[in-house]
Amino acid sequence: MTIQNSSLAPVFFLLFLSTLVSTSLAAGVPISIYWGQNGYEGSLESTCATGKFAYVNIAFLNVFGSGRTPELNLAGHCNPLNNGCTFVSNGIRSCQRKGIKVMLSLGGGIGSYSIASAEDARQVADYLWNNFLGGKSTSRPLGDAVLDGIDFDIELGSTENWDILARYLSGHSTQARKVLLTAAPQCPFPDAHLGQALNTGLFDYVWVQFYNNPQCQYSPGNIWKLIDSWNRWTSTIPAKKIFMGLPAAPGAAGSGFMPPNVLTNEVLPIIRTYRKFGGVMLWNKYFDDQSNFSSNILNRVNLLPSVYPHQEVASSLLQL
């Protein structure tokens, strides 16, 4: 349709621009959250119903590989040993109907896991495909819902063969459905366990843990160690998007907690000017419930880069 009256063109353009911005903001809130490690954090359905999260990582599958029988640990939520976690499928589907991507997180800080060889990587990838992704199995621990991908939170054991596991998992992608690959490396660069895997370029989203590592995290009055580390990660890792991973409350990590106002007023104006900025990852849902961290940052994280007031200033300062 052609607008005949040229005096109305600016009005229609402003209306179009307003609609475009509103639609873009509603399309996805760039906050990723970990769920599953505290029975008092609420259900998966209620987590996604908050409207605050675009990605949910179900934590953890913390026993697998090297001949081990895989074990799921969802803390106080359910007992997978007696098929007590199959109801989680209802939550997975509820999240996905809202456009939220749901991943199974491998590893964590407690467990027993490793990949002994290329053949072991293939077997683990096939197990994940058949029991959590698009394959078929009679013993799917979370029920029949199909997860969107696999998250690598590898903090223990051998550093070998995680790249091979990533390649096998990626090989299960089809034109109809991609297997998303995400990762949560520690901020010291390169990550000891995931360095080779991340260099494959197969990972869609990487939420770097900028905590529990004083050399690359926030400390009161000093954001620059954090920013320097962020710059290295975003300029080196061939991932689609990089997220800033933070503890959602002081008790969520041994060190590295950043108050929400510091994040929104000092750090976000810088990091969101990077082309690879994806958002913020929080550990975890339980601690976020206690602190309301996500609610305190939501409006600032969710601003589009083109309308963020400090973008040009920050870009000029960092010469990006």
Backbone bond lengths (Angstrom), bond angles and torsions (degrees), N, CA, C in turn:
res aa  C-N    CA-C-N  psi(-1)  N-CA   C-N-CA  omega(-1)  CA-C   N-CA-C  phi
1 M - - - 1.465 - - 1.523 109.41 -
2 T 1.323 117.20 130.78 1.455 122.63 179.65 1.518 110.02 -93.54
3 I 1.333 117.07 133.30 1.464 121.03 176.79 1.521 107.67 -82.42
4 Q 1.315 115.96 115.74 1.447 120.45 -175.67 1.519 112.53 -77.99
5 N 1.348 116.77 -37.60 1.455 120.29 -177.24 1.521 109.04 -90.75
6 S 1.344 117.39 108.27 1.462 121.10 -174.90 1.523 111.98 -63.62
7 S 1.342 118.15 -23.32 1.466 119.75 -179.23 1.515 111.85 -69.67
8 L 1.344 116.50 -19.03 1.458 119.55 179.42 1.515 112.23 -87.90
9 A 1.336 117.15 -13.45 1.462 120.29 -175.14 1.526 112.75 -56.74
10 P 1.345 119.71 -47.41 1.468 118.38 179.83 1.517 112.85 -59.88
11 V 1.348 116.26 -36.47 1.468 120.00 -179.86 1.512 110.41 -64.28
12 F 1.333 116.03 -47.61 1.462 120.14 179.79 1.524 111.00 -63.66
13 F 1.342 116.03 -37.64 1.466 119.25 179.32 1.524 110.82 -63.46
14 L 1.336 116.98 -43.38 1.462 120.16 179.08 1.518 111.34 -64.69
15 L 1.331 116.35 -39.23 1.464 119.65 177.21 1.515 110.59 -63.86
16 F 1.347 115.77 -42.04 1.469 119.83 178.40 1.512 110.75 -62.84
17 L 1.346 117.02 -45.26 1.461 121.06 -179.16 1.524 110.90 -62.46
18 S 1.337 116.44 -41.54 1.461 120.07 178.76 1.513 111.51 -63.00
19 T 1.335 116.33 -41.70 1.465 120.37 178.62 1.518 111.07 -65.59
20 L 1.350 116.57 -40.76 1.466 121.16 -179.97 1.518 110.89 -61.70
21 V 1.337 116.77 -45.89 1.459 120.44 179.92 1.516 110.87 -64.28
22 S 1.349 117.64 -44.54 1.458 121.13 -179.23 1.515 111.05 -62.47
23 T 1.357 115.97 -42.45 1.454 120.05 179.80 1.517 111.04 -64.61
24 S 1.345 116.25 -41.34 1.455 119.64 -178.95 1.519 111.23 -64.80
25 L 1.346 116.12 -39.44 1.450 118.88 -179.36 1.516 110.82 -68.22
26 A 1.325 116.64 -38.12 1.464 119.59 -178.02 1.515 112.09 -74.28
27 A 1.340 116.47 -18.68 1.461 119.63 -173.88 1.512 112.79 -69.09
28 G 1.310 118.45 -23.11 1.448 119.03 179.30 1.506 111.91 178.66
29 V 1.316 115.72 126.89 1.448 120.95 177.91 1.532 107.82 -91.25
30 P 1.319 119.21 120.36 1.463 120.40 -172.43 1.523 113.88 -79.95
31 I 1.328 116.68 59.44 1.461 121.71 171.76 1.520 107.80 -124.29
32 S 1.321 115.34 129.32 1.459 122.39 176.29 1.525 108.38 -106.97
33 I 1.332 116.92 141.29 1.462 121.38 -176.84 1.523 109.87 -133.40
34 Y 1.318 115.66 147.52 1.463 121.17 172.44 1.522 109.07 -98.23
35 W 1.320 115.52 131.98 1.464 122.60 -179.75 1.523 108.64 -129.23
36 G 1.333 116.45 143.58 1.451 119.40 172.72 1.508 115.95 127.66
37 Q 1.338 117.74 -9.03 1.459 119.37 -174.03 1.519 114.15 -107.16
38 N 1.324 117.47 17.12 1.465 120.49 173.72 1.523 108.65 -157.12
39 G 1.330 115.76 122.25 1.458 119.94 -177.57 1.507 114.49 -67.04
40 Y 1.349 117.25 -11.06 1.467 121.03 -179.11 1.531 112.73 -97.61
41 E 1.318 117.43 11.48 1.465 119.92 -176.95 1.521 113.12 -92.27
42 G 1.321 117.80 1.78 1.460 120.29 -178.61 1.513 111.53 88.95
43 S 1.308 115.45 172.64 1.462 121.44 -176.65 1.515 111.17 -80.22
44 L 1.327 114.63 167.77 1.460 119.77 174.44 1.520 110.37 -63.62
45 E 1.336 116.40 -39.08 1.476 119.83 178.29 1.525 110.94 -58.98
46 S 1.332 116.55 -47.58 1.464 119.49 -177.28 1.525 111.43 -67.70
47 T 1.323 116.83 -31.53 1.468 120.40 176.84 1.521 110.36 -60.95
48 C 1.315 116.24 -47.82 1.466 119.73 -178.29 1.522 112.10 -74.63
49 A 1.323 116.66 -26.38 1.469 120.00 -179.42 1.524 112.44 -69.42
50 T 1.331 117.86 -16.14 1.462 119.55 178.35 1.518 112.11 -65.31
51 G 1.324 117.03 -23.88 1.458 120.76 -178.07 1.515 113.51 75.57
52 K 1.336 117.62 12.30 1.465 120.56 -175.49 1.523 114.02 -98.49
53 F 1.331 117.85 -14.43 1.459 120.47 -169.65 1.521 111.58 -121.47
54 A 1.328 115.22 138.53 1.456 121.00 176.17 1.521 111.71 -98.78
55 Y 1.342 116.11 -20.69 1.465 121.83 -177.58 1.523 108.29 -138.63
56 V 1.340 115.36 136.74 1.462 120.75 175.54 1.514 108.13 -127.87
57 N 1.338 115.47 127.95 1.457 122.06 177.85 1.525 108.67 -105.05
58 I 1.316 117.00 117.04 1.461 121.31 178.01 1.523 108.44 -81.12
59 A 1.331 115.98 117.18 1.461 121.10 -172.94 1.540 110.86 -114.70
60 F 1.316 115.96 129.58 1.454 133.64 3.26 1.529 109.54 -142.98
61 L 1.318 116.88 156.62 1.469 122.46 156.30 1.523 104.01 -92.03
62 N 1.338 116.45 101.91 1.465 119.30 -169.05 1.527 114.48 -113.55
63 V 1.333 116.80 8.28 1.464 121.26 170.83 1.522 107.26 -134.76
64 F 1.336 117.10 120.63 1.467 120.66 179.33 1.516 108.94 -175.29
65 G 1.317 115.80 163.99 1.460 122.63 173.80 1.510 113.94 81.55
66 S 1.328 116.49 161.61 1.463 123.79 177.03 1.522 112.12 54.24
67 G 1.317 116.53 39.49 1.455 121.63 176.75 1.514 115.39 83.98
68 R 1.328 118.64 -1.25 1.461 121.21 179.79 1.532 110.77 -73.55
69 T 1.319 116.24 147.99 1.461 120.73 170.59 1.525 107.81 -77.10
70 P 1.328 118.88 121.24 1.464 120.41 -176.41 1.525 112.07 -59.85
71 E 1.341 115.38 140.70 1.457 121.63 179.22 1.524 109.91 -133.03
72 L 1.310 114.89 133.86 1.459 122.89 176.29 1.526 108.60 -97.58
73 N 1.323 116.55 136.83 1.460 120.76 178.23 1.524 108.53 -125.51
74 L 1.337 116.10 107.15 1.460 121.26 176.60 1.519 110.90 -112.78
75 A 1.329 115.77 34.92 1.468 123.03 174.70 1.531 110.54 47.72
76 G 1.322 118.19 -123.85 1.461 120.94 -175.12 1.508 115.41 -87.93
77 H 1.327 117.80 6.87 1.462 119.38 -176.19 1.527 113.01 -75.81
78 C 1.333 116.85 -41.98 1.460 119.99 -173.94 1.517 109.28 -170.69
79 N 1.321 115.35 167.25 1.460 121.13 179.74 1.525 109.65 -113.21
80 P 1.324 117.94 106.35 1.467 119.91 -177.61 1.529 113.17 -70.68
81 L 1.324 117.14 -17.34 1.467 119.77 -176.87 1.525 112.43 -66.62
82 N 1.327 117.17 -24.89 1.474 120.27 176.66 1.523 111.70 -113.92
83 N 1.355 115.04 29.25 1.470 122.00 -178.53 1.528 112.25 60.38
84 G 1.333 115.53 30.20 1.463 119.28 -176.36 1.507 115.39 -83.88
85 C 1.334 118.18 2.77 1.466 120.32 -177.51 1.527 113.15 -110.43
86 T 1.319 117.44 6.15 1.467 119.15 -176.95 1.524 112.31 -65.59
87 F 1.337 117.17 -22.72 1.470 119.87 179.21 1.528 111.98 -65.84
88 V 1.345 117.53 -16.43 1.464 120.41 179.77 1.526 110.92 -61.38
89 S 1.338 116.73 -21.53 1.467 119.84 176.00 1.521 111.75 -55.69
90 N 1.319 117.25 -35.73 1.463 119.82 178.97 1.524 110.57 -62.37
91 G 1.329 116.23 -40.95 1.454 119.87 177.69 1.512 112.64 -68.24
92 I 1.324 116.35 -39.98 1.464 120.30 179.07 1.527 110.07 -59.27
93 R 1.334 116.11 -48.79 1.466 119.58 -179.27 1.525 111.47 -65.07
94 S 1.327 116.98 -37.46 1.460 120.21 178.07 1.522 111.10 -61.57
95 C 1.326 116.51 -43.42 1.471 120.62 177.64 1.524 110.94 -63.53
96 Q 1.317 116.31 -45.72 1.464 120.49 -176.45 1.521 111.82 -65.29
97 R 1.321 117.78 -32.83 1.471 120.06 176.28 1.522 111.28 -63.57
98 K 1.310 116.81 -24.94 1.461 121.58 178.02 1.532 111.84 -89.32
99 G 1.324 116.71 3.17 1.457 120.57 179.72 1.513 113.73 85.12
100 I 1.323 117.58 11.44 1.461 122.48 -178.74 1.521 109.45 -89.11
101 K 1.322 116.58 132.31 1.462 121.52 178.53 1.528 109.26 -85.84
102 V 1.333 115.81 134.60 1.462 121.23 -176.98 1.528 108.73 -122.00
103 M 1.334 114.76 124.43 1.461 121.29 -179.26 1.528 110.79 -116.63
104 L 1.328 115.83 154.20 1.460 121.14 167.73 1.514 107.79 -93.21
105 S 1.335 117.14 126.94 1.449 120.92 -179.50 1.521 110.43 -93.79
106 L 1.314 115.14 129.34 1.459 122.50 177.27 1.519 110.13 -95.20
107 G 1.344 115.81 137.65 1.453 118.87 169.26 1.509 114.00 103.27
108 G 1.349 115.53 -118.75 1.446 121.34 -173.71 1.517 111.63 94.08
109 G 1.324 115.19 179.14 1.451 121.14 -175.67 1.509 115.29 -83.21
110 I 1.330 117.60 -9.56 1.464 122.29 178.99 1.517 108.22 -132.14
111 G 1.326 116.99 130.48 1.457 119.79 178.15 1.514 111.06 152.82
112 S 1.324 114.83 -166.54 1.457 121.59 178.56 1.514 108.02 -144.52
113 Y 1.320 116.19 107.09 1.459 119.62 -175.29 1.518 110.48 -154.11
114 S 1.309 114.94 150.51 1.461 122.30 176.27 1.519 107.56 -174.22
115 I 1.323 115.91 165.36 1.458 122.19 175.67 1.525 106.61 -121.47
116 A 1.329 116.22 111.57 1.462 121.02 -169.43 1.522 113.84 -78.13
117 S 1.342 116.96 -26.71 1.462 119.58 -172.71 1.520 108.99 -165.32
118 A 1.324 115.43 175.84 1.460 119.87 176.04 1.529 110.72 -62.70
119 E 1.307 117.45 -38.65 1.459 120.79 178.79 1.527 110.36 -66.81
120 D 1.312 117.11 -39.10 1.463 120.87 176.57 1.532 109.94 -62.92
121 A 1.327 116.66 -40.98 1.462 120.88 177.66 1.520 110.71 -59.91
122 R 1.329 116.45 -42.49 1.464 119.85 178.72 1.520 111.00 -62.97
123 Q 1.320 116.91 -43.09 1.456 120.65 -179.02 1.527 111.64 -65.48
124 V 1.330 116.86 -41.92 1.464 119.77 177.97 1.528 110.59 -65.49
125 A 1.329 117.09 -42.36 1.463 120.58 178.32 1.529 110.81 -60.77
126 D 1.331 116.76 -42.52 1.458 120.18 178.73 1.531 110.96 -65.06
127 Y 1.335 116.16 -39.69 1.465 119.46 177.17 1.533 110.38 -60.80
128 L 1.318 116.97 -46.75 1.463 120.41 -179.97 1.523 111.34 -63.12
129 W 1.332 116.04 -41.54 1.460 120.31 179.29 1.525 111.26 -61.61
130 N 1.311 116.91 -45.65 1.465 120.77 -174.76 1.515 113.54 -78.08
131 N 1.321 117.23 -26.54 1.464 119.55 -173.83 1.523 115.16 -104.61
132 F 1.347 117.42 -16.19 1.464 119.75 -178.18 1.529 113.46 -134.45
133 L 1.317 116.93 -21.51 1.461 120.38 -175.47 1.523 110.10 -108.40
134 G 1.318 117.84 -135.16 1.454 120.65 -170.12 1.511 116.89 -89.30
135 G 1.332 116.98 4.78 1.458 119.92 -179.75 1.518 112.72 -86.37
136 K 1.319 115.13 -166.74 1.466 121.40 -176.66 1.524 109.81 -125.26
137 S 1.330 115.77 139.59 1.451 121.65 176.01 1.523 108.33 -159.54
138 T 1.305 116.48 152.35 1.473 120.84 177.04 1.522 111.43 -87.25
139 S 1.322 117.17 -0.25 1.469 119.48 -174.94 1.522 111.77 -133.39
140 R 1.327 116.50 50.48 1.465 119.76 -178.91 1.537 109.28 -75.80
141 P 1.339 118.52 113.19 1.470 121.46 -172.75 1.526 114.66 -61.32
142 L 1.329 117.61 -31.04 1.471 120.78 -179.49 1.517 112.03 -103.29
143 G 1.314 117.46 14.49 1.452 120.25 -179.24 1.513 112.01 88.72
144 D 1.329 115.73 -165.92 1.459 120.19 -169.96 1.524 114.79 -89.97
145 A 1.319 118.73 -0.73 1.470 120.10 177.03 1.527 109.98 -64.93
146 V 1.319 115.55 147.20 1.467 121.55 -179.26 1.523 109.10 -101.28
147 L 1.318 115.94 114.88 1.460 120.18 178.67 1.530 110.83 -69.41
148 D 1.332 115.17 160.57 1.466 119.84 -177.79 1.517 113.29 -83.61
149 G 1.336 116.56 -20.45 1.459 117.13 -178.27 1.509 112.43 177.78
150 I 1.333 114.41 -168.92 1.452 123.31 -176.01 1.528 109.08 -126.10
151 D 1.317 115.16 133.52 1.462 122.48 177.79 1.517 109.41 -106.20
152 F 1.330 117.37 135.10 1.460 123.33 179.59 1.534 109.09 -102.80
153 D 1.318 117.10 105.58 1.466 121.23 173.09 1.529 107.34 -115.46
154 I 1.306 115.76 69.28 1.460 122.75 -170.26 1.533 109.51 -92.65
155 E 1.326 115.85 112.52 1.459 121.43 -174.60 1.527 113.21 -125.83
156 L 1.326 117.41 -5.84 1.459 121.08 -174.31 1.524 110.88 -129.60
157 G 1.339 114.85 164.87 1.456 120.78 167.87 1.509 114.43 70.89
158 S 1.321 114.30 -154.19 1.454 121.70 -174.41 1.529 111.83 -67.17
159 T 1.320 114.96 148.93 1.463 121.01 177.31 1.522 112.01 -94.65
160 E 1.324 117.42 2.09 1.458 121.09 -171.73 1.532 112.86 -92.75
161 N 1.338 114.66 148.77 1.465 125.37 164.57 1.531 115.70 75.48
162 W 1.330 118.41 7.77 1.464 118.72 175.81 1.523 110.83 -69.52
163 D 1.313 117.80 -29.42 1.461 120.67 175.47 1.525 110.88 -65.03
164 I 1.331 116.47 -37.03 1.468 120.11 179.42 1.526 110.05 -68.51
165 L 1.334 117.21 -40.16 1.466 119.97 176.12 1.524 110.74 -60.35
166 A 1.327 116.31 -42.12 1.467 120.03 178.70 1.533 110.85 -61.08
167 R 1.331 116.85 -41.02 1.472 119.94 -179.71 1.528 111.32 -65.40
168 Y 1.321 116.90 -42.00 1.466 119.24 179.24 1.529 111.04 -66.30
169 L 1.325 117.27 -41.19 1.465 119.54 178.14 1.531 110.81 -63.69
170 S 1.320 115.72 -44.22 1.454 119.65 178.55 1.520 111.32 -60.90
171 G 1.334 116.21 -31.76 1.460 120.34 179.17 1.507 114.14 -64.84
172 H 1.324 117.35 -15.71 1.466 120.84 176.90 1.530 112.54 -84.11
173 S 1.322 116.78 -6.43 1.461 119.74 177.74 1.522 110.61 -67.14
174 T 1.316 115.62 146.74 1.458 122.11 174.93 1.525 108.71 -128.69
175 Q 1.308 116.37 171.76 1.460 119.20 175.97 1.515 111.06 -62.84
176 A 1.322 116.66 -30.90 1.462 120.89 -179.01 1.523 112.11 -76.88
177 R 1.331 116.44 -33.49 1.466 118.85 -176.00 1.522 110.18 -151.06
178 K 1.326 114.84 119.40 1.459 121.30 178.03 1.524 109.63 -87.53
179 V 1.316 117.24 139.89 1.458 121.54 170.76 1.525 107.45 -85.39
180 L 1.319 116.59 107.68 1.454 120.15 179.07 1.522 109.89 -69.01
181 L 1.313 116.21 138.96 1.448 122.41 174.41 1.525 108.64 -118.75
182 T 1.329 115.90 125.38 1.451 121.43 177.89 1.525 108.43 -128.94
183 A 1.334 116.32 164.35 1.463 119.36 -177.00 1.516 110.05 -152.30
184 A 1.346 114.62 153.29 1.462 121.60 179.28 1.521 110.39 -127.26
185 P 1.333 117.31 69.76 1.474 119.92 179.72 1.519 111.68 -70.32
186 Q 1.341 115.67 158.93 1.462 121.14 170.68 1.531 108.79 -73.48
187 C 1.341 116.71 154.15 1.465 118.85 -173.87 1.528 115.57 -71.91
188 P 1.349 122.37 -24.98 1.471 117.64 173.97 1.531 110.51 -58.66
189 F 1.331 115.64 130.12 1.465 120.29 -172.15 1.521 111.05 -106.49
190 P 1.352 116.48 135.52 1.464 127.99 -6.15 1.528 110.64 -80.52
191 D 1.319 116.38 158.56 1.456 119.65 178.32 1.523 109.97 -64.75
192 A 1.333 115.77 134.02 1.464 120.68 -174.00 1.521 112.65 -62.32
193 H 1.320 117.23 -35.34 1.455 120.10 -175.76 1.529 113.06 -94.96
194 L 1.317 117.13 -34.42 1.461 120.17 -169.91 1.528 114.39 -110.56
195 G 1.327 117.07 4.12 1.460 119.27 -177.05 1.514 113.74 -54.19
196 Q 1.330 117.80 -50.84 1.464 120.92 -179.09 1.520 111.48 -66.33
197 A 1.313 116.80 -39.39 1.463 119.74 -179.81 1.523 111.08 -63.40
198 L 1.311 117.23 -43.52 1.466 120.73 -178.90 1.525 111.64 -66.05
199 N 1.313 117.27 -29.56 1.466 120.51 179.48 1.526 113.26 -72.39
200 T 1.332 117.79 -9.84 1.465 120.00 177.32 1.521 112.47 -68.06
201 G 1.328 116.98 -21.33 1.458 120.16 -176.13 1.518 113.60 77.01
202 L 1.320 117.40 11.53 1.468 121.39 -176.69 1.522 113.26 -89.68
203 F 1.324 117.56 -10.20 1.463 120.02 -174.02 1.526 111.06 -88.03
204 D 1.311 114.15 132.46 1.459 120.58 -179.33 1.518 111.61 -80.16
205 Y 1.333 116.26 -48.63 1.463 121.56 -176.67 1.529 109.14 -131.68
206 V 1.319 115.07 133.51 1.463 120.87 178.31 1.521 107.56 -124.28
207 W 1.337 116.33 114.90 1.463 121.20 177.02 1.527 108.62 -103.39
208 V 1.320 114.54 98.12 1.466 121.20 -174.97 1.527 109.35 -73.80
209 Q 1.327 115.98 133.24 1.466 121.13 178.92 1.533 109.48 -82.28
210 F 1.331 115.25 97.64 1.459 120.36 178.29 1.527 109.84 -90.28
211 Y 1.331 115.78 57.59 1.463 121.54 178.26 1.523 108.69 -159.31
212 N 1.332 114.73 163.97 1.472 122.22 -175.97 1.520 112.91 63.36
213 N 1.320 116.57 16.95 1.466 122.21 178.29 1.529 108.39 -144.07
214 P 1.341 118.11 91.18 1.469 121.22 -172.03 1.522 114.73 -55.43
215 Q 1.334 118.25 -27.07 1.462 119.61 -176.60 1.525 113.63 -72.29
216 C 1.339 117.72 -12.92 1.470 118.75 -176.41 1.521 112.26 -142.20
217 Q 1.308 117.29 29.17 1.457 120.86 -179.33 1.521 110.58 -126.19
218 Y 1.318 115.32 172.33 1.467 120.87 175.54 1.522 110.25 -71.46
219 S 1.318 115.69 140.97 1.457 121.88 167.83 1.526 106.95 -132.16
220 P 1.306 118.54 149.64 1.470 120.05 -175.08 1.514 112.78 -50.39
221 G 1.319 115.22 123.71 1.454 121.34 179.61 1.515 115.23 84.55
222 N 1.339 117.15 -0.92 1.470 119.23 -176.51 1.528 109.89 -139.93
223 I 1.329 116.58 107.84 1.463 121.18 176.25 1.526 112.38 -99.17
224 W 1.342 118.18 -4.15 1.463 119.38 -164.77 1.515 113.97 -80.28
225 K 1.320 118.85 -28.73 1.459 118.87 172.17 1.524 110.02 -63.14
226 L 1.303 115.53 -39.46 1.456 121.58 176.89 1.522 111.16 -63.72
227 I 1.309 117.01 -47.26 1.465 121.40 -178.46 1.525 111.09 -65.46
228 D 1.323 117.27 -40.48 1.462 119.93 177.75 1.524 110.76 -60.83
229 S 1.321 116.60 -42.76 1.459 120.36 178.84 1.524 110.95 -66.43
230 W 1.328 116.25 -42.82 1.463 120.80 177.21 1.534 110.67 -57.01
231 N 1.310 116.04 -43.51 1.460 120.43 -179.70 1.524 111.18 -61.21
232 R 1.322 116.81 -40.80 1.461 119.58 -179.67 1.521 111.22 -67.35
233 W 1.325 116.90 -43.95 1.465 119.81 -179.74 1.527 111.16 -62.90
234 T 1.310 116.99 -46.31 1.463 119.70 -175.32 1.518 112.74 -72.13
235 S 1.323 117.27 -24.70 1.460 120.00 -178.93 1.520 112.89 -90.17
236 T 1.332 117.13 -7.57 1.462 119.83 -172.64 1.520 114.21 -118.83
237 I 1.322 117.77 -41.50 1.461 121.06 -172.78 1.527 110.90 -81.31
238 P 1.335 118.05 125.81 1.469 121.14 -178.46 1.525 112.87 -82.70
239 A 1.332 116.08 57.54 1.463 121.41 176.96 1.518 109.40 -103.03
240 K 1.317 115.86 159.60 1.461 120.49 -179.92 1.529 110.62 -63.59
241 K 1.348 116.49 -48.70 1.446 121.68 -179.55 1.531 109.74 -142.99
242 I 1.339 115.48 146.57 1.453 122.48 176.51 1.530 108.07 -113.50
243 F 1.328 116.41 133.75 1.461 122.35 178.66 1.524 109.33 -111.18
244 M 1.328 116.00 148.71 1.451 120.35 173.36 1.515 109.14 -88.17
245 G 1.341 116.35 111.11 1.449 121.39 -179.50 1.513 111.23 -87.89
246 L 1.351 116.05 128.28 1.458 121.95 -174.95 1.527 110.52 -137.87
247 P 1.343 117.63 152.98 1.461 120.10 170.73 1.528 109.46 -73.24
248 A 1.323 116.13 139.17 1.460 120.26 -176.42 1.524 113.03 -79.86
249 A 1.315 117.16 -10.02 1.465 121.98 179.02 1.524 107.74 -157.69
250 P 1.330 117.93 160.53 1.468 119.35 179.73 1.522 113.36 -55.74
251 G 1.322 117.43 -35.26 1.451 120.58 -178.69 1.509 114.90 -79.31
252 A 1.331 117.37 -3.81 1.467 121.02 -177.33 1.518 112.53 -79.82
253 A 1.332 117.96 -13.91 1.467 121.46 -178.81 1.512 109.28 -149.90
254 G 1.323 116.30 162.84 1.447 120.29 178.12 1.511 113.11 -70.01
255 S 1.339 116.31 -31.34 1.459 121.60 178.58 1.524 108.62 -161.75
256 G 1.318 115.20 164.75 1.461 119.63 175.07 1.512 115.57 100.65
257 F 1.345 118.55 6.16 1.463 118.74 178.07 1.521 110.10 -65.78
258 M 1.325 115.29 134.00 1.455 122.10 178.32 1.533 108.82 -117.30
259 P 1.319 119.23 122.31 1.460 119.77 178.09 1.526 111.32 -58.38
260 P 1.328 117.93 143.41 1.468 120.32 -177.34 1.521 114.16 -54.10
261 N 1.352 117.25 -36.50 1.464 118.46 -178.15 1.526 112.03 -68.72
262 V 1.338 117.20 -29.92 1.467 119.62 175.31 1.522 109.84 -68.63
263 L 1.322 116.03 -42.24 1.466 119.71 178.21 1.519 111.00 -60.40
264 T 1.327 117.14 -48.64 1.465 119.56 -174.22 1.524 113.03 -74.57
265 N 1.331 117.73 -34.38 1.464 120.30 -173.92 1.519 114.04 -92.91
266 E 1.339 117.44 -27.92 1.466 119.60 -174.40 1.526 114.08 -115.54
267 V 1.320 116.83 -39.47 1.461 119.68 -172.25 1.529 112.45 -92.49
268 L 1.321 117.44 -48.81 1.472 119.27 -178.46 1.522 113.64 -58.48
269 P 1.342 118.98 -39.32 1.464 117.17 178.67 1.525 113.48 -58.70
270 I 1.318 117.41 -21.21 1.464 121.03 177.98 1.526 111.15 -91.93
271 I 1.325 117.37 -54.44 1.466 119.38 -168.72 1.516 113.00 -71.56
272 R 1.327 117.78 -26.19 1.455 117.11 -177.78 1.529 112.32 -77.55
273 T 1.334 118.01 -5.35 1.466 119.86 174.27 1.519 111.90 -80.71
274 Y 1.324 117.98 -10.21 1.462 121.86 178.42 1.527 109.58 -77.96
275 R 1.304 116.28 137.79 1.458 120.13 -177.98 1.519 112.43 -60.85
276 K 1.322 117.63 -29.61 1.458 120.39 -177.91 1.528 113.53 -89.98
277 F 1.322 117.49 3.70 1.466 119.04 178.26 1.522 109.92 -60.95
278 G 1.345 115.45 123.50 1.459 119.64 179.51 1.509 113.68 -107.54
279 G 1.344 116.99 -28.53 1.445 120.63 -177.49 1.514 110.99 147.99
280 V 1.321 115.51 -150.53 1.460 122.65 -176.83 1.520 108.86 -126.68
281 M 1.328 116.16 136.32 1.461 121.54 171.48 1.514 108.50 -105.67
282 L 1.336 116.69 138.28 1.455 120.96 178.13 1.520 111.27 -119.89
283 W 1.321 115.18 135.19 1.459 122.81 169.13 1.533 106.68 -108.41
284 N 1.285 117.12 116.47 1.456 132.43 -9.09 1.517 107.74 -137.11
285 K 1.332 117.52 -169.31 1.467 120.38 -175.71 1.526 112.20 -61.86
286 Y 1.315 117.85 -41.50 1.465 120.14 -179.09 1.526 110.69 -59.57
287 F 1.325 117.26 -48.97 1.460 120.22 -178.83 1.519 111.51 -68.37
288 D 1.314 116.85 -32.55 1.459 119.67 176.72 1.519 110.71 -65.04
289 D 1.321 117.22 -36.19 1.469 120.32 176.09 1.525 111.13 -61.40
290 Q 1.332 116.45 -37.20 1.461 120.19 -178.48 1.526 112.25 -72.93
291 S 1.323 117.08 -35.76 1.466 120.79 -171.88 1.527 114.39 -102.40
292 N 1.337 116.96 -18.95 1.474 121.70 -172.85 1.530 111.61 59.34
293 F 1.326 116.07 30.81 1.463 120.46 -178.05 1.526 111.26 -56.97
294 S 1.330 116.42 -48.82 1.463 119.14 -176.75 1.523 111.72 -61.79
295 S 1.326 117.39 -38.00 1.466 120.20 178.78 1.518 111.16 -65.19
296 N 1.332 116.16 -33.25 1.466 120.03 -177.92 1.523 113.29 -75.50
297 I 1.325 117.30 -20.73 1.472 119.39 -178.68 1.523 112.64 -110.06
298 L 1.314 117.05 -9.03 1.464 120.65 -168.20 1.519 113.31 -55.36
299 N 1.315 117.28 -48.46 1.465 119.50 -175.48 1.517 112.36 -65.70
300 R 1.339 117.18 -32.13 1.455 119.21 -179.58 1.522 111.78 -80.86
301 V 1.318 117.48 -38.21 1.463 120.23 177.67 1.506 110.31 -64.78
302 N 1.327 116.56 -35.18 1.450 121.13 -171.61 1.516 113.81 -82.77
303 L 1.330 118.43 -2.57 1.458 120.50 175.60 1.520 110.51 -69.65
304 L 1.316 115.81 137.84 1.456 119.49 174.13 1.525 109.92 -67.76
305 P 1.344 117.49 144.77 1.470 119.23 178.64 1.518 113.17 -53.88
306 S 1.331 117.78 -35.25 1.458 120.38 -175.67 1.517 113.23 -70.84
307 V 1.344 117.36 -16.20 1.454 118.72 -179.94 1.515 111.17 -114.19
308 Y 1.340 117.51 5.27 1.458 119.63 179.50 1.521 109.13 -74.63
309 P 1.349 119.15 127.08 1.465 121.14 -169.32 1.510 115.21 -65.02
310 H 1.360 118.54 -23.62 1.459 119.50 -174.96 1.525 112.94 -102.13
311 Q 1.307 118.37 8.96 1.467 119.56 -171.19 1.521 112.76 -59.68
312 E 1.330 117.09 -51.03 1.459 119.36 -174.55 1.522 111.18 -65.95
313 V 1.334 116.86 -38.15 1.454 120.57 179.53 1.512 110.48 -63.77
314 A 1.337 116.29 -47.58 1.468 120.35 -178.02 1.520 111.07 -64.41
315 S 1.342 116.84 -41.27 1.456 119.94 -179.73 1.517 111.05 -62.89
316 S 1.311 116.11 -38.74 1.456 120.05 -179.80 1.519 110.83 -67.16
317 L 1.339 116.53 -41.60 1.454 120.79 -178.66 1.508 111.49 -63.12
318 L 1.337 116.74 -39.92 1.460 120.51 -175.21 1.524 112.90 -92.29
319 Q 1.348 116.36 -5.71 1.456 121.72 178.92 1.519 111.36 52.86
320 L 1.345 116.34 48.78 1.454 120.49 -179.75 1.520 109.47 -85.41
